[in-house]
Amino acid sequence: MKGANIFVVYTSGDGTNVTVSPRLASGYQMPTYNSAAQFTLLGGSGVSDGKMVANIKCSNCKSWSGGTADFTASSGSWIYAAHSTGGPKNSNDQSATIAQHNSNMQTAFTWSYSNVKGGSSVNPFVEAAVSNGGGSAPTSSPNSGNGNGFGFAPVLSGSQATMNKRLTAHGILAALAFVVLFPSGAIAIRLASFKSVVALHAAFQIFTYLVYTAAFGIGITLAKDLKVLDSRHPIIGIVVFALLFIQPFLGFIHHSLFKKYQTRTFVSHAHIWLGRIVLVLGIINGGLGFELAEQMHMASKSGKTAYIVLAAIFGAVWIVAIVVGEMRRSKRPTPPKFTETPLVERSPVNGRFAPKQAALCQVFDSIFYDVPMARVKFNANTEYAYLQNFKILQNIFAKHQIDRPIPVESLVKCKMQDNLEFLQFTKRYWDQYFPGHDYDPVSRRKGQAGLASTSAPAPRAAASTARRAPAASNSAAPRTRTPLAAGGGAASAALREENTVLKETVAGLERERDFYFSKLRDIELLIQQSTEIDPELEKEGGLLAQIQTILYSTEEGFEIPAEAEGEPEEETF
């Protein structure tokens, strides 16, 4: 009520009349006497049947230090309160000490000025008293009234219900945001573990911020009407609202950097700790709000008690979730770093280095979690097995509409530029779309020998190294020509010429083979895409089914290269 113009009424010294003390409210302390007030206590005032009545005419109540009033309007907002314990005051001192009013004897109301307007020479209260059969009005005096007759203007309480509704709406929405919704979103991100938990957390917290925005708007208008904007509760509420505004942006940056680096950064800690600080501050500010409402006698103690109990329960669960979440995080295995296992290997086709198709399948499986890893051939050592892995990868690209062609032929042939570009694309795509969940590559590949396993590939790798060792030592040592036997020069030249011709023939056949293979591969991919869109095309007897039969048919004597032991042949188309 800071800045309010107050008329305090208590019984006069003899207990038969009333003393009026005009005062100005200055905050949470006893209002002080306003000696500048120009008022007259009119006839009809006094004490009767245990009730005090003060009919006052004020000459300078349109403005005062701290506020104004517009009496030309049809109505105005007022507040009344009473102190009913301890007996009558019985004092003529207008600066007498007064006690705080009772909490159940106060309210705000709208006073209709049309019912109390008289004239410069008319006292409507005396007229009302006379018409009701009361006594004559005495001469008015500045401090006391006469109890021989009195009447009063009706008080119309119209805005109190609206103000109470606004206060209730503000309290419920703000408490719901900080005691229930914000902690629930924080608990979910700590304890829940599913693919879309981050998106759910973000959407839930943004929705809660909108709820608090509604509470904030109602609270600001309410604080303006009650003239308490400079108190602790609204000030802290404004600070909390401003801090919460930057939380979504910090959260987005935190998640993006976490996906990239797989660890918390400075922004991560700023987002986490700012959220914790603001949440605690909001809960405390709710208690300050109840305290302010109690001081203004606009809230009950039962509401404050319910708020404290609810805040204690959700706060305790939230703290437990933080502790459990941090413990889980400390025990969580390091997220998969596919660079720990080489993504490239020496191709058995031509000895060049190329990306491991199985490793590429595992990379995209960590993103989408739907790659048929049981069908991926790890430790593939034939071109046929390479192609099977690439078929699986192409199907995944088509399923998730990844607009990036896979240069199968170039990758299988270990062309450096194509392989490098595809590895760079894979790295960028994983950085951008890896959801940050826990991923167990060993369980996903159903126990197959993995890329980092040394038990299965070790013998083959050792044998390959042993076979290549002499060649490496010969290349390192200086070469010396062995003199040709006499008479062998012509034969050697003929052999070299024949070898050159054979090499050219093989190269030409390989180019021709690769040319037709690429055409067949394009046809195969076109059929696969068409059947995925419309499975009816794959019915037996259809054109596409006949084409597939021709593509996958073999001639007598043709044998599919054997796979590694213990790995059954599976359909991969």
N, C-alpha and C positions, 0 to 999 in steps of 0.2 A: 504493500500500500504506500510505498514511498512517493511523496509529493501529493498525497491526498489531503483534501481540506475536510477536517473532522470537527463535528460538533459533539462534544462529550457532555452527557447529562447525568447528574447525580443529585441526590436529595440535599436540600439546603441545611443550614445549621440547625434549624428547629425541627426538621423532618417533615414539615407540612408543605413546603414549596420545593422548587427545583433550582439548581445552579447550572448554568450553561457555560461550558469552557471551550471556546473555539481553539483548535490545535492543528498543527501541521505535522504530517507523518514524515519521518526522515530515514526510515529503514527498520531494522529489527531491534527497535528500542522504544521506550515510552515516548509518545508524541508530546511535543512541547507547546506551551500556551502561545497563541498567536494574538499579541496585543494590538495588531493592526486591523483586526477584524472589526467592522462596523455593523453591529447587529442590535436588535431590540427584541426582548422577550415580550410577546404579545399576551393580551388577556386570553383567558381560557386555559392557561398553563397552570400546572400544579400537580399535587399528589392526591389521588382518590382511589379507594379500594385497593391499595397496594400497588397502584400503577402510576408511573411518572409520565407526564405529558408536557412537552415543550413546544410551543408555537413561536417560531422565530421569524423575524424579518431582517434580512441581511442586505446592506446597501452596497457592499463591494465584493460580492461573491462570484462575480463573473470571471474574475481572474485573481490569482494569488501566486505566491512564490512556489512554483513547482507544477502549476496546472491552470486550466481554464474550464469554463462551463458555458454552454450555449442555451440560455433560457428562452430563446425565441423558437427553439425546436419544439416539437410536440411532446418529446419525452427525453429522459436522460438516464444514464447508468449510475446506480448508487449501491452502497454496501452498508448493511447494518450489522451490529454485533452487541452482545450484552454480557455483563458479568453478574451472576445471580447468587453467588455464595458469599458468606461472610457478613451479611447484614447490610443496611443502608450506609452510605458514605457520610451523610449529615455534615456537609462542609460548605462554607461560602467562598472558600479559596479556589479561584479559577486555575491556579497552578498546582493544585493538590496532586499527590502521587496516586496513580490509578493502577489497578491490576489488569492482567491480560484477560480478555473475554473468554467465555466458555466455548469449547470447540463445537458443541451442538447448538449454539445460539448465535449463529452468524449465517449470512447468505448475501448474495448479490441480487439486485432486482432492477427493473425498469420503472421509473417513476413518471407517470403521465402528468405533465405540467398543466395540461388543460383543466385538470381537476383542482388545482391550487392557485390559479391566477385570480387575483382580485383587482383592486385598484389602489390608488394612492391614499384613499381615505376609507378603505373598506377592510375590515378584519373578518374574513370568512369563517374563522374558527369561532368567534363570538356569535356570529349570526347562526352558525350551526348549533351552538350551545343553546341559544335562546329558543330556536325552533324546536329543539328537543326537550324544552322545559327546564333548562339549566338556569343558574342564577345570572345576575348581571356581571358584565366584565369589569374588572377593576382597571385602574390606571396602570399602564404598562410600566415596568421598571427594567433596568438593564440586566439584572441577575436573577430575579425571582419571579415566580408567577403566583396566581391565586387559585386555590382549589375549589372556589365556590361554583364554578361551571367550566366545563371544557369540552371541546369536540376535537376532531382530527380529520385530516384529509386521508382518503384511502390510499394505500400503497399497493401498486400493481406489480407483482413479481412475474415478469415475462421472460427475462434473459438468463435467469439463474439456471434453468433447466438446460438451455443451450450451452452455457459455459461449462456446466458439469459434464455434458456429453462430450464436449471438445477435450476437456481434461481427461476423461476416461479413455477416449480414443487415443490421445497422445500417449498415455501411460501404457495402454495395452500394446499398441504397435511397437513402441520403443522397447518395452520389456520382452516382447516376442522376438524382436530382432537380436537383442544382445544376450538374452538369457537362454533362448531356445535355438533359433535358426543359425546364427553365426557359430556358436559352439558345435552344433550338429554338422555343419559343413566342414569344420576343422577336424572333428572326430572321424568323419567319413574318409577324408584324404589320408588319415593316419592308419586306420584299421582295415578299410576295404581294400580289396585287391582284385580288380577286373580291368578289362581293356579300356573302358571309357570313364574310369574313375576321375581322371583329371578334368575332362569336359564336364562331368556331373558336378564336381566341386566348383568349377568356375561359374556354371549356370546358377547353381544354388546360392552362391555368395552374392552374385549380382542381383538375383531376385530379392535376397535379404536386404541388400543396400537400398533397393527401391522401397521396400517396406519401411526402412528407417527414414528414407527421404520423406515419405508421407507423414511419419511421426514428427520429423524435424520441422516440416512446414506448419503443422498444427501447433507445435510447441512455440515456434517463433511468434506467430500471431497471438497466441495466448499470453506469452510473456510481454508483448507490447501492450495488450489490453490491460494487463495487471500491473504494468510499469515495473517489471522485475528483470528487464534485459541485462542489467548490470550485476545481477547476482551470480553466484558460482555455477548453478545448474545450467542456465542457458549458455553461459560462456564456454563451459567445458563441452556442451553439446555441439556448439559451432565448431570448436577445434576438432572434435571427433569426426564430424561430418566432412570437414576439409581433408583430414588424414585418410579417411576411408575412400575418398575420391581417387587417390593415386594408387590404391591397392590393386585394382584390376590391371593397370599398366605394368606395375612391378611384377605381378603374377605372370603376365604374358611373356615378359622378358626373361623371367626366371625359368619358365618352362622351356622356352626356346634355347637358352644357353645350356640347360641341363640335358636336353636332347643332343646337343652338339658335343658337350664335353663329358657327359655322364658323371658329373659331380656338381656339388653346390658351388656357386660363385658368390661374389659380394652382393649382387642383386638378390640372390636366393635368400641369404641371411637377412637382408633388409626387408624383403617381403614377409618372411616368417616372423621376425621379431616385431615389426611394425604391426602386424596383425594381432600378435599376442598382447602387445601394449595397449592397442586401441580397444580390444575386447575387454580387458581388465578395466580400463578407464571408463568404458561405456557402462559396465555393470556397477561400478562405484557411483557413476553419475546418476544412475537410476535411483540409488539410495538417497542421493542428495535431492533428487526431484521429489521423492516422497517427503523428505524433511521440509522442503520449501512449501509443499502443499499443506503439510500439517501446521506450519507456522501461519499459513493463511487460512487455516481451518477449512480446507477444501478436500481433505483426505482422511480416511480412517486408519487406525492402527492395524486393523486386521488386514487391509490391503498391503501395508508395508511388511507385515509379518509373512504373508504369502509370497511376496516378492523375494524376501531374504531366503526363505526355505527353497524356493525354486532355483534361485541363483546359486545357492550352495550345492544343490544336487547336480545341476548341469556343469557347474564349475569343477566339481570334483571329478566327474566323468571325463571332462575335457582334459584335465591335468593328467589323469591316468592314461588317456589315449596318447598324449604327448610322450609320456615316459615309455609306454609300450611301443609306440612307433619308432622312437629313437633306438630302443633296444633291438627291434627287428632290423632297423637299418644298419646297425653296427654288426649284426650277424649275417647280413645279406651278402651273398657272393658278389664278387666284382662283376658288373655287367659284361656281357660278351664283347670282347675286342677281337675281331676277326683277324687283325694284323698279327696277333700272337702266333697264329698258324699261317704259313705262307699261302697267299691266295694264288700263287703261280707255281707251276711245276714244269719239268722238262717233258715235252711231249714224246711219247714213243713212236709217233708217226714220222717225225722228221728231226727229232732231237732238239727242237727249239723250245724256248720257254713260252708258256701260255697260261691263262687263268684256269684254275680248277673249276670245272663245271659244278661239282658237288658243293664246293665252297660258295659259289654264287647262289645256288639253290638254298643253302643254309642262311645266307644273308637275307634273302627275300622272305624266307620262312620266319625269321625273327621279327619281320615287320607285319606280315599278314597272318601268320600262324595257320596257314591252310595249304602249304606245299606238301604233296605226298612224299615225305622224306623216306618212307620205306621203299619207294620205287627208285630213289636216286642211287646211282651206282657209284659208291665211293671206291677210290683206288682203281678207277677205270684205266685200262691200258690198251684199248683198241679204239679206232676211229668210230666203230659202230657204237660202243658204249658211250663215247663222247656225245654222239648225236642223240642218243636216248636221253641223256641228261639235259641237253639243250632243248629237246622237245618239251620236257616238263617245264623248263623255264619259260619257253614261249607260251605255253598254255597259261601260266600264271600271269604273264604280261597281258595276254588277251583278256583274261578273266577280270583283272583289276584296271583294264583300260590304260595301261602304261604306254604312252605314245613314244615308244623308242624301239626301233627295229633292232633285232639281234643279228649281227653279221655272222651267222653260224659258220659259213665257209671260211671266212677270214680268221675267226677265232680258232677253229680247228687246225687251220694251216699255220697258226702262230704268227700272223702278220703283226709286227710290232705296233704300228700306229693304231690299227683297229683295236687291238687288245688293250692298249694304254687308254684309249678314249672310252672304251666300255668300262674299264675299271674305275676311271674317274667319274663316269656317270653313276656307277653303283655306289661309290663313296658319297657323292652328293645326295643321292636319293635316300640312302640310309640315314644320313645326318638330318635330313628334312622330315622323314616320315616315321622313324623308329619311335614307337609310343613310350619307351622308357620303362616297360614292364620287365619283370624277371623272365629270363629265357634260359632254358636248360637244353643245350644242343644235343647232348648225349641221349637224353630220353626222347627227344623229337625224332632222332634217326633210328629209334627202336633197337639200340644196341649194336648197330653196324660199326665196323672199325672206322673211327673218325679221322679227320685230317691231322689231328695232333697225336693220334695213336702211333706208337712205334712198334707194337707187337706184331701186327699183321704185315705191314709193308717192309719191315726191317730186312728180312732175308732177300727180298727182291732188290731193295736199295743196295744192300751189300754186294749182291752178285753183280748188279749193274756197275757199281763202283769198281769192283774187281776187274770186270771186263774192260772198263775204260782206262784203268790205271796204266797199262803199258803204253797206250796211245798218248796219254798225258806226259809220261816220262820221255817218250821219243820226241814229242814236240818240244819239250823243254830243252833237250840236249841238241847240240849242233849237229846238223845232218851231214853225212859224208856219202858221196856217191860210190857205189860199188861198181868196179870196172866190169863192163859186159864181156862175156866170153867171146873169143874170136869167132867171127862168122855169124854172131847172133844179132848184129845190128839191123839187118833187113827184116828179120822175123819180128823183132820188137817194134819196129816202126809200123809194120802191118797190124800188129795187135793193138797198138795205140790208136791207129786210124779206125779200126773196127770198133773199139771201145767208144770212141767219140761218136760214131754213127749210131751205136746202140743208145747212148745217152740222149742224143737228140730225138731218137725215135720214142724213148720212154717219156721224155719231156712233152713231146707232142701228144702222146696218148693220155698223159695225165691232164693236160689242158683240155683235151676233148672230153675225158671222163668228168672233170670238174664242171665243164660247161653243161653237159647233159644232167649231171647230178643236181646242179642248182635249179635247172628247169623242173626236174621231178620234185625237188624239195618245195619249190613255190607252189606246185600243184597240190602237194600233200598239205601244206599249210592252208591253202584256200579251201580244201575239202574239210579240214578240221574246223576252221572258223565257221563254215556254212552249216556243218552238222551241230555245232554248239548253239548256233542261233535257232536252227530248226531241226530237232532230232528226227523228225519224220523222214528227212532225206536219206538217213542211214538205213532205212528199211531194206530188207533182203530183196534183191531183184531190181532195186533202183539204180539209176545211172551212177550216182556217186559210190554206191556199194560195189558196182562192177569195176569202177576205176580203182577203188581201193584194193580189190582182189588182184587186179593186174599189177599194181604197185608193189604189193607185198608178196607176190608169188615168187617161188624159187624154182630153179631148174635142178634136174637130177644131178647129184654129185656135189651140189652147193651145200656148205655147212656154215651155220652161224658161228662166229668165233666164240670159244668157250669163255664163260665168266669165271671169276675167282671162286674157289671152292667154298661150298657152304652157302652160296647165294643163288637161290632159285630164280629162274627166268620169270619175269613178270611182264604183263602187258603194260605198255607205257603210252599208248596213244589215246 
